[in-house]
Amino acid sequence: MTQQDITPEIAIKSRNWAFEEAKAVVKRLRAIGRGQVQTPEKGYVLFETGYGPSGLPHIGTFAEVCRTSMVLQAFKALQPEIPAKLICFSDDMDGLRKVPSNVPNQEMLTEHLGKPLSVVPNPFDSDHPSYAAHNNAALREFLDGYGFDYEFKSATDCYLSGEFDETLLLMLKHHDDIKHAVLPILGEERAASYSPFLPISPSTGNVLQVPILETDPENGTITFDDEDGTRVTQSVCGGKVKAQWRADWALRWHALDVDYEMSGKDLKSSADISKQILKILGKPYTAGFHYEMFLDEKGEKISKSKGNGLSMEEWLKYAPQESLAYYLFQRPTSAKKLYFDIIPKAVDEYITAAQNLEEQEPAKKLDNPAWYIDNDEAKNTPISFALLLNLVNAANTDDADTIWGFIRKYAPEATRENAPFLDHLVGYALQYYRDFVLPSKSYRPADERETNALTALAGTLSSLQENLSPEEYMSAVFSAGKENGYEKDELRQWFQALYQILLGQDQGPRFGSFIALYGTEKTASLISDALNNKLAKTA
C-alpha cells in the first residue's frame, strides 16, 4: 500500500468507485457540520458492515468487509486529519427462525426456534456459550485471518447494556410514523400486526412477532399479549425488545451514528425504508451503495442451497486472497460471475497491477486496485500464474521442488525466501493442475503441416542456447510457423495447435516465455513426445 505520496488534492480528483463513495461520506459530514467538514462529535467517522450469525461467514461477508475497507482507505486519503474506523456488527439478538442445514445437532436447535441467537445453545464442539458466540468467534477469526482492521460489535451487548435505549425511546415516540413508513411494502396479513418492536417474551425468552396493543412513550413501555395469552406491559429498554430488522438497521445507524454502510442490491428497498426511518428519527442519511450479487458461469445467482458457483474457500484453495480482493474491486455495481476459470486471469492481473503500482504517478495509483490491497510481496513475482500452470502441465509433476528447479533457471534471483508470494503461487498452481487441468487434458495428434512446423521448431530449439530472452524464443516459434505454411492471418491457429498438441488444452501463455521457463532441451523433448504420441498415451 502506498499512501505517503497521495495528497488530498490528488485524491479529490479520483473518479473510481471507492473515491466516489468516500466523497459521499464527506458530503454527509458537510451536511452534519452545516457546510463544514469536521470530525463528528463521536470523535471519528464510522464505517459499518453487518453480519447475521445464523450462519458462518462466507464470500459475501468477505466481499462486504473488503470493499468497505477500500472505501475507508479512500476516505483517509481525502481527509487524513479526521479519524475513521470500521465496525463489524453482528445481529445476534435476532431470533432463530430456521435451523441451517449445514450445522450439527439439528434436533436440539429446533427446540430453540424463536429464541435470540445469543441464547440458543452452542451446537458445535467448541467452548463458546451460545450459537451466536460460536459464529461471532468464527467471524473474528475469519476477519483476523485476512488482516482486516476492524472493531467487533454485538447487538446483544448494545441492547442489554442500554447503548440502544435512547434511540429505542425515540423510536417509541415516533412509533406510528415508523410503522407507516414500512407498511407499504408489507402484505395485508403482515401489515395488520406490524410494529417496529419485537418484544422478548418474559415467559419463554422468545423474540415475538405479535401486535403491539398500546404504546406509552412517557413511561417507555409497550403492551402486547404474551405467548400464553397473558397481557404484558414491558419496557423497550434494557434488552426487553428487539427492533424489526428494517427499523433495527435505522436503530443502529442512529444510535452508533454510522456514517457509511453498503449492502447488496437485493436489500435496496429495505435500505431506502431504513433511511426514511433515520430521517424520522432526526438524523441525516447514512452514505452507502448497493453492490450486485455473484453469479455462476451460467449467469444464475449463486445460492448455497443450489451449491452452484464458487465459494470463497474454493477460490482460496487455488489462489491468494489478494487476487479475490482484486476481483472484488472491479465494477462492484455490476453482477460478477464467480467460477473456477476466472481465477488464473484474476491472479495475473493482480500481479501486473502490484508490479505497476510503484512506478505510477500518484493520481494513477488511485485507479490501481493494488493500492487498496496490502501486499508488497506480489511485486517480486517474475513469473505469471498462467505460465506456472502450463509449466506444471508440461512437467507433469505435483512436486514443488521440481517446479522451483525450473524457476531458478528462469529467474536465478528468485528464492522461496525472498519471493514468498511466488512460492505460494507454486502451491496453488499444483493444486489447480490436479483438480482442473489434469482431469480435462485432451491431447490431439498433429496433422502434416503441424508436424512439419513442430519438427522445425524442435530442431531450432536444439541449436539455441539456454537463457535467451522470451522474445528471442518467441521469434523462433513465429519463424517455425511461417516457414511451414502458416500465413500471417493463420498464426493464431499455429499457436492454438501448440497448446492442443503439447499441453492438451485450447489456450496457454506466450510460448516464448514458456520455453524460457521450461528450457529449450525440455521443450524439444516435449515436442518429440507429442509427435510420437507419448503425451496422449500418458494422459
WODAVEN-V769927 format. One record per pair of residues at least 6 apart in sequence whose ideal C-beta (glycine too) atoms are under 8 Angstrom apart, sorted by sequence separation. I is the first residue (numbers start at 1). J is the second residue. D is the distance in whole Angstrom. If there is no record, write none. Layout:
BEGIN
I|J|D + I|J|D
END
This chain:
BEGIN
30|36|7 + 39|45|8 + 40|46|8 + 51|57|7 + 103|109|7 + 122|128|5 + 128|134|4 + 157|163|7 + 158|164|5 + 200|206|7 + 201|207|8 + 215|221|8 + 216|222|7 + 225|231|6 + 226|232|5 + 234|240|5 + 242|248|7 + 252|258|7 + 278|284|8 + 279|285|7 + 295|301|6 + 296|302|6 + 300|306|8 + 302|308|6 + 303|309|8 + 330|336|8 + 365|371|5 + 392|398|8 + 397|403|7 + 408|414|7 + 482|488|8 + 499|505|6 + 500|506|6 + 508|514|7 + 529|535|5 + 30|37|5 + 99|106|5 + 112|119|8 + 122|129|7 + 143|150|6 + 171|178|6 + 200|207|6 + 201|208|5 + 215|222|6 + 216|223|8 + 224|231|8 + 225|232|7 + 234|241|7 + 278|285|7 + 294|301|7 + 295|302|6 + 302|309|3 + 395|402|6 + 407|414|6 + 408|415|8 + 416|423|5 + 486|493|7 + 499|506|6 + 11|19|7 + 29|37|5 + 32|40|6 + 76|84|6 + 112|120|5 + 122|130|6 + 123|131|6 + 126|134|5 + 183|191|5 + 186|194|6 + 200|208|7 + 214|222|7 + 215|223|8 + 223|231|7 + 224|232|6 + 243|251|5 + 253|261|7 + 263|271|5 + 278|286|7 + 293|301|6 + 294|302|5 + 300|308|6 + 302|310|8 + 315|323|8 + 316|324|7 + 328|336|8 + 357|365|6 + 360|368|6 + 370|378|7 + 395|403|7 + 414|422|6 + 446|454|6 + 464|472|8 + 486|494|5 + 499|507|6 + 515|523|5 + 518|526|7 + 29|38|7 + 75|84|6 + 112|121|7 + 121|130|7 + 122|131|6 + 128|137|6 + 198|207|5 + 199|208|5 + 214|223|4 + 223|232|7 + 293|302|7 + 315|324|5 + 327|336|7 + 464|473|7 + 481|490|8 + 482|491|7 + 499|508|4 + 514|523|7 + 526|535|8 + 51|61|6 + 99|109|5 + 120|130|6 + 121|131|7 + 124|134|5 + 198|208|6 + 212|222|5 + 213|223|5 + 223|233|5 + 224|234|7 + 275|285|5 + 298|308|8 + 481|491|6 + 496|506|7 + 498|508|7 + 12|23|8 + 26|37|6 + 29|40|7 + 99|110|6 + 109|120|7 + 119|130|6 + 120|131|4 + 122|133|7 + 123|134|8 + 126|137|8 + 183|194|6 + 198|209|6 + 199|210|7 + 212|223|7 + 213|224|6 + 222|233|7 + 223|234|8 + 275|286|7 + 357|368|5 + 392|403|6 + 395|406|7 + 496|507|7 + 49|61|8 + 72|84|6 + 109|121|8 + 118|130|5 + 120|132|7 + 122|134|5 + 140|152|6 + 182|194|6 + 212|224|6 + 213|225|7 + 221|233|5 + 222|234|6 + 296|308|4 + 297|309|8 + 312|324|7 + 356|368|7 + 391|403|6 + 404|416|7 + 461|473|8 + 464|476|7 + 96|109|7 + 108|121|7 + 117|130|7 + 118|131|8 + 139|152|7 + 199|212|8 + 211|224|7 + 221|234|6 + 296|309|4 + 357|370|5 + 478|491|7 + 481|494|4 + 498|511|6 + 50|64|8 + 72|86|6 + 99|113|7 + 109|123|6 + 117|131|6 + 118|132|4 + 182|196|7 + 210|224|5 + 211|225|8 + 221|235|6 + 222|236|6 + 295|309|7 + 296|310|8 + 356|370|8 + 357|371|6 + 481|495|8 + 49|64|5 + 98|113|7 + 108|123|6 + 117|132|4 + 118|133|7 + 179|194|6 + 197|212|6 + 210|225|6 + 220|235|6 + 221|236|7 + 294|309|6 + 327|342|7 + 353|368|5 + 388|403|7 + 391|406|6 + 407|422|7 + 461|476|7 + 29|45|7 + 49|65|5 + 96|112|6 + 97|113|7 + 116|132|8 + 136|152|7 + 179|195|6 + 193|209|7 + 195|211|7 + 208|224|7 + 220|236|6 + 353|369|5 + 354|370|4 + 460|476|5 + 495|511|6 + 69|86|6 + 96|113|5 + 97|114|8 + 106|123|8 + 179|196|6 + 193|210|7 + 195|212|4 + 216|233|8 + 220|237|6 + 271|288|7 + 353|370|4 + 68|86|6 + 95|113|8 + 96|114|7 + 105|123|4 + 117|135|8 + 136|154|7 + 178|196|5 + 193|211|4 + 208|226|8 + 213|231|8 + 477|495|8 + 49|68|5 + 95|114|5 + 96|115|6 + 104|123|5 + 192|211|7 + 208|227|7 + 214|233|8 + 222|241|7 + 271|290|7 + 327|346|5 + 350|369|7 + 354|373|8 + 404|423|8 + 407|426|8 + 457|476|7 + 460|479|7 + 25|45|6 + 48|68|8 + 95|115|6 + 96|116|8 + 103|123|5 + 104|124|6 + 175|195|7 + 323|343|7 + 326|346|6 + 350|370|7 + 457|477|6 + 460|480|6 + 47|68|5 + 65|86|8 + 95|116|6 + 96|117|6 + 103|124|7 + 104|125|8 + 175|196|7 + 206|227|7 + 249|270|7 + 253|274|7 + 354|375|7 + 358|379|6 + 477|498|8 + 25|47|8 + 94|116|7 + 95|117|7 + 109|131|7 + 132|154|8 + 175|197|8 + 249|271|7 + 268|290|5 + 318|340|7 + 324|346|7 + 354|376|8 + 357|379|7 + 404|426|7 + 65|88|6 + 93|116|5 + 94|117|6 + 199|222|6 + 203|226|6 + 204|227|6 + 267|290|7 + 315|338|8 + 323|346|5 + 326|349|6 + 350|373|7 + 355|378|7 + 400|423|8 + 403|426|5 + 457|480|4 + 47|71|7 + 92|116|7 + 93|117|7 + 96|120|5 + 132|156|7 + 202|226|7 + 203|227|7 + 246|270|5 + 250|274|4 + 254|278|6 + 319|343|5 + 323|347|4 + 326|350|4 + 354|378|4 + 355|379|5 + 383|407|6 + 456|480|5 + 502|526|6 + 47|72|5 + 92|117|5 + 93|118|6 + 171|196|6 + 172|197|8 + 197|222|6 + 199|224|5 + 201|226|6 + 203|228|6 + 245|270|8 + 249|274|4 + 250|275|7 + 253|278|5 + 261|286|6 + 263|288|7 + 265|290|4 + 318|343|5 + 319|344|8 + 325|350|8 + 354|379|5 + 502|527|7 + 92|118|4 + 171|197|8 + 201|227|6 + 257|283|8 + 260|286|7 + 262|288|5 + 264|290|6 + 265|291|7 + 314|340|7 + 355|381|7 + 400|426|5 + 403|429|7 + 454|480|8 + 195|222|8 + 203|230|7 + 246|273|5 + 247|274|8 + 250|277|4 + 254|281|5 + 259|286|7 + 260|287|5 + 261|288|5 + 262|289|5 + 263|290|6 + 264|291|6 + 265|292|5 + 266|293|7 + 319|346|7 + 320|347|7 + 323|350|5 + 326|353|7 + 351|378|6 + 354|381|8 + 383|410|7 + 400|427|6 + 403|430|7 + 453|480|5 + 456|483|6 + 47|75|8 + 246|274|5 + 249|277|8 + 250|278|5 + 258|286|5 + 259|287|6 + 260|288|6 + 262|290|7 + 263|291|8 + 264|292|8 + 265|293|6 + 310|338|4 + 315|343|6 + 319|347|5 + 322|350|6 + 350|378|7 + 382|410|7 + 383|411|7 + 453|481|5 + 456|484|6 + 502|530|5 + 254|283|5 + 262|291|6 + 264|293|6 + 309|338|5 + 310|339|5 + 382|411|4 + 501|530|5 + 45|75|7 + 202|232|6 + 247|277|6 + 253|283|7 + 309|339|6 + 310|340|6 + 351|381|5 + 400|430|6 + 453|483|8 + 246|277|7 + 250|281|7 + 382|413|8 + 383|414|8 + 453|484|4 + 504|535|7 + 202|234|7 + 322|354|8 + 382|414|6 + 398|430|5 + 452|484|4 + 453|485|7 + 199|232|7 + 253|286|5 + 351|384|7 + 452|485|7 + 453|486|7 + 502|535|7 + 45|79|8 + 351|385|7 + 380|414|8 + 477|511|5 + 501|535|8 + 96|131|7 + 199|234|6 + 207|242|5 + 398|433|7 + 449|484|6 + 477|512|6 + 504|539|6 + 118|154|7 + 299|335|8 + 302|338|6 + 348|384|5 + 398|434|6 + 449|485|5 + 474|510|7 + 476|512|8 + 45|82|6 + 47|84|7 + 49|86|7 + 51|88|6 + 53|90|5 + 118|155|8 + 175|212|8 + 348|385|5 + 382|419|8 + 388|425|6 + 392|429|5 + 449|486|8 + 474|511|7 + 475|512|8 + 44|82|8 + 45|83|7 + 46|84|8 + 47|85|7 + 48|86|7 + 49|87|8 + 50|88|8 + 51|89|7 + 52|90|8 + 53|91|7 + 118|156|4 + 202|240|8 + 299|337|7 + 347|385|4 + 348|386|6 + 380|418|7 + 381|419|7 + 388|426|6 + 391|429|8 + 392|430|6 + 473|511|8 + 474|512|3 + 477|515|8 + 44|83|4 + 45|84|4 + 46|85|7 + 47|86|5 + 48|87|5 + 49|88|5 + 50|89|5 + 51|90|5 + 52|91|5 + 53|92|5 + 197|236|6 + 200|239|7 + 330|369|7 + 380|419|5 + 383|422|7 + 473|512|4 + 474|513|8 + 476|515|8 + 43|83|6 + 44|84|6 + 45|85|8 + 47|87|7 + 48|88|8 + 49|89|7 + 51|91|7 + 54|94|7 + 92|132|4 + 116|156|7 + 175|215|5 + 200|240|5 + 292|332|7 + 295|335|5 + 297|337|6 + 329|369|4 + 381|421|5 + 382|422|7 + 385|425|6 + 389|429|5 + 393|433|6 + 470|510|7 + 472|512|7 + 473|513|8 + 44|85|5 + 46|87|7 + 48|89|6 + 50|91|6 + 53|94|8 + 92|133|8 + 199|240|7 + 200|241|6 + 291|332|4 + 292|333|6 + 294|335|8 + 295|336|7 + 296|337|7 + 344|385|5 + 345|386|8 + 380|421|7 + 381|422|5 + 388|429|4 + 392|433|4 + 453|494|7 + 471|512|6 + 37|79|7 + 52|94|7 + 54|96|7 + 90|132|7 + 175|217|8 + 199|241|5 + 200|242|7 + 291|333|6 + 292|334|6 + 293|335|6 + 294|336|6 + 295|337|5 + 296|338|7 + 297|339|4 + 344|386|5 + 377|419|7 + 380|422|7 + 383|425|8 + 470|512|4 + 473|515|4 + 39|82|5 + 54|97|8 + 92|135|8 + 172|215|6 + 198|241|6 + 289|332|8 + 290|333|7 + 292|335|4 + 294|337|8 + 295|338|7 + 296|339|6 + 326|369|5 + 329|372|6 + 377|420|6 + 378|421|5 + 385|428|7 + 389|432|6 + 469|512|8 + 470|513|4 + 473|516|6 + 38|82|7 + 39|83|7 + 92|136|6 + 173|217|4 + 197|241|5 + 198|242|5 + 289|333|7 + 292|336|7 + 294|338|4 + 297|341|7 + 325|369|8 + 326|370|7 + 329|373|8 + 377|421|4 + 381|425|7 + 385|429|7 + 389|433|6 + 393|437|6 + 453|497|8 + 454|498|8 + 37|82|8 + 55|100|5 + 90|135|8 + 172|217|5 + 197|242|8 + 198|243|7 + 344|389|6 + 392|437|8 + 470|515|7 + 25|71|8 + 54|100|7 + 56|102|8 + 90|136|5 + 197|243|6 + 198|244|6 + 375|421|7 + 470|516|5 + 55|102|8 + 196|243|6 + 197|244|7 + 325|372|7 + 326|373|6 + 450|497|5 + 454|501|7 + 469|516|7 + 473|520|8 + 169|217|7 + 172|220|6 + 196|244|5 + 325|373|5 + 389|437|7 + 393|441|8 + 468|516|7 + 18|67|8 + 22|71|6 + 26|75|7 + 90|139|7 + 195|244|7 + 467|516|8 + 21|71|4 + 22|72|8 + 25|75|5 + 29|79|8 + 172|222|7 + 194|244|8 + 197|247|8 + 88|139|7 + 169|220|5 + 196|247|4 + 322|373|5 + 446|497|7 + 450|501|7 + 18|70|5 + 22|74|4 + 26|78|6 + 18|71|5 + 21|74|7 + 22|75|4 + 26|79|6 + 29|82|8 + 322|375|5 + 466|519|6 + 461|515|7 + 466|520|6 + 18|73|7 + 19|74|5 + 22|77|8 + 23|78|7 + 88|143|6 + 320|375|8 + 446|501|5 + 465|520|8 + 466|521|8 + 18|74|4 + 22|78|5 + 322|378|6 + 444|500|5 + 445|501|7 + 464|520|5 + 409|466|7 + 443|500|7 + 444|501|6 + 19|77|8 + 409|467|7 + 442|500|8 + 443|501|7 + 462|520|7 + 19|78|7 + 461|520|4 + 462|521|7 + 14|74|7 + 461|521|8 + 94|155|7 + 443|504|4 + 86|148|7 + 88|150|5 + 90|152|7 + 92|154|6 + 93|155|4 + 182|244|8 + 442|504|6 + 461|523|6 + 462|524|5 + 11|74|7 + 54|117|6 + 86|149|7 + 87|150|6 + 88|151|7 + 90|153|7 + 92|155|5 + 93|156|5 + 441|504|4 + 442|505|8 + 461|524|5 + 53|117|6 + 85|149|8 + 86|150|5 + 87|151|5 + 88|152|6 + 89|153|5 + 90|154|5 + 91|155|5 + 92|156|5 + 172|236|5 + 182|246|6 + 441|505|7 + 85|150|8 + 86|151|7 + 87|152|7 + 88|153|7 + 89|154|8 + 90|155|6 + 171|236|8 + 182|247|7 + 440|505|8 + 458|523|8 + 11|77|4 + 12|78|6 + 85|151|6 + 87|153|5 + 89|155|7 + 93|159|5 + 319|385|8 + 458|524|4 + 461|527|8 + 11|78|5 + 169|236|7 + 168|236|5 + 169|237|7 + 265|333|8 + 437|505|7 + 8|77|7 + 168|237|6 + 178|247|6 + 458|527|4 + 3|73|8 + 8|78|6 + 457|527|6 + 458|528|6 + 6|77|5 + 8|79|7 + 165|236|8 + 1|73|8 + 8|80|7 + 165|237|4 + 171|243|7 + 178|250|8 + 455|527|8 + 3|76|8 + 165|238|7 + 168|241|7 + 454|527|5 + 3|77|7 + 162|237|6 + 168|243|7 + 162|238|6 + 171|247|7 + 454|530|7 + 455|531|7 + 454|531|6 + 53|131|7 + 57|135|8 + 61|139|7 + 65|143|6 + 160|238|7 + 347|425|7 + 53|132|5 + 56|135|6 + 69|148|6 + 159|238|8 + 160|239|4 + 55|135|7 + 62|142|8 + 66|146|8 + 69|149|7 + 159|239|4 + 171|251|7 + 451|531|6 + 54|135|8 + 57|138|6 + 61|142|7 + 69|150|8 + 196|277|8 + 347|428|8 + 53|135|4 + 56|138|5 + 57|139|5 + 66|148|8 + 159|241|8 + 53|136|6 + 65|148|6 + 156|239|7 + 159|242|7 + 168|251|7 + 62|146|7 + 116|200|7 + 167|251|5 + 170|254|7 + 185|269|6 + 446|530|7 + 57|142|4 + 65|150|7 + 446|531|6 + 53|139|7 + 57|143|8 + 119|205|6 + 155|242|8 + 164|251|6 + 167|254|5 + 443|530|7 + 51|139|6 + 164|252|8 + 167|255|4 + 185|273|7 + 344|432|7 + 445|533|7 + 115|204|8 + 116|205|8 + 166|255|7 + 343|432|7 + 114|204|8 + 115|205|6 + 115|206|6 + 116|207|6 + 164|255|5 + 182|273|6 + 445|536|7 + 114|206|4 + 115|207|7 + 163|255|6 + 181|273|6 + 443|535|5 + 444|536|8 + 114|207|6 + 155|248|8 + 443|536|4 + 114|208|8 + 158|252|7 + 181|276|5 + 182|277|8 + 181|277|6 + 340|436|6 + 443|539|6 + 155|252|8 + 158|255|7 + 442|539|7 + 158|256|8 + 441|539|5 + 178|277|5 + 181|280|7 + 49|150|8 + 320|421|7 + 178|280|6 + 95|198|7 + 153|256|8 + 177|280|5 + 320|424|6 + 320|425|7 + 171|277|8 + 174|280|5 + 410|516|6 + 174|281|7 + 410|517|4 + 320|428|7 + 394|502|7 + 409|517|8 + 319|428|5 + 394|503|6 + 171|281|7 + 318|428|5 + 393|503|5 + 407|517|7 + 409|519|6 + 95|206|7 + 170|281|6 + 317|428|8 + 393|504|7 + 406|517|6 + 95|207|3 + 170|282|8 + 393|505|7 + 406|518|6 + 94|207|7 + 318|431|6 + 319|432|8 + 390|503|6 + 406|519|7 + 93|207|8 + 167|281|7 + 317|431|6 + 318|432|5 + 318|435|7 + 318|436|8 + 390|508|5 + 390|509|5 + 394|514|7 + 386|508|7 + 387|509|4 + 386|509|5 + 387|510|8 + 391|514|7 + 395|518|7 + 390|514|6 + 394|518|6 + 384|509|7 + 116|242|7 + 387|513|6 + 391|517|6 + 387|514|6 + 391|518|6 + 394|522|8 + 384|513|8 + 394|523|8 + 387|517|6 + 394|526|6 + 383|517|7 + 396|538|7 + 93|239|8 + 95|242|7 + 94|242|7 + 93|242|5 + 94|245|7 + 91|245|8 + 91|248|7 + 89|252|6 + 89|256|8 + 87|256|7 + 146|321|6 + 75|260|8 + 72|260|8 + 71|260|7 + 71|262|8 + 68|260|7 + 68|261|8 + 68|262|6 + 67|262|6 + 64|262|7 + 50|249|8 + 64|263|8 + 102|304|8 + 48|252|7 + 60|264|7 + 101|305|8 + 48|253|8 + 48|256|7 + 46|256|6 + 48|258|5 + 46|257|6 + 47|258|8 + 50|261|7 + 46|258|5 + 47|259|7 + 48|260|7 + 49|261|7 + 46|259|5 + 47|260|5 + 48|261|4 + 49|262|8 + 50|263|8 + 45|259|5 + 46|260|7 + 47|261|7 + 42|257|5 + 45|260|8 + 41|257|8 + 40|257|6 + 40|259|7 + 67|291|7 + 64|291|8 + 147|374|7 + 63|291|7 + 29|259|7 + 28|259|6 + 63|294|8 + 28|260|8 + 25|259|5 + 60|294|8 + 25|260|5 + 59|294|7 + 24|260|8 + 21|260|7 + 21|262|8 + 58|304|8 + 62|312|5 + 59|310|8 + 32|284|6 + 59|311|6 + 31|284|5 + 58|311|7 + 59|312|4 + 58|312|6 + 28|284|6 + 59|315|7 + 28|285|7 + 28|286|7 + 66|324|8 + 28|287|5 + 66|325|5 + 70|329|6 + 27|287|7 + 67|328|6 + 25|287|5 + 62|324|7 + 66|328|5 + 67|329|8 + 24|287|4 + 24|288|8 + 24|289|8 + 63|328|5 + 67|332|6 + 21|287|7 + 62|328|8 + 21|288|8 + 21|289|6 + 17|289|8 + 59|338|7 + 77|366|7 + 74|366|8 + 74|372|8 + 73|372|6 + 70|372|4 + 69|372|8 + 18|329|8 + 17|331|8 + 17|332|6 + 17|333|7 + 19|366|7 + 14|363|7 + 13|363|6 + 16|366|7 + 16|367|5 + 10|362|5 + 14|366|4 + 10|363|5 + 14|367|7 + 18|372|7 + 2|357|6 + 7|362|8 + 11|366|7 + 2|358|7 + 6|362|5 + 10|366|7 + 5|362|5 + 6|365|7 + 5|365|8 + 6|366|7 + 2|365|6 + 2|371|6 + 1|371|7 + 1|372|8 + 1|373|7 + 1|374|5
END
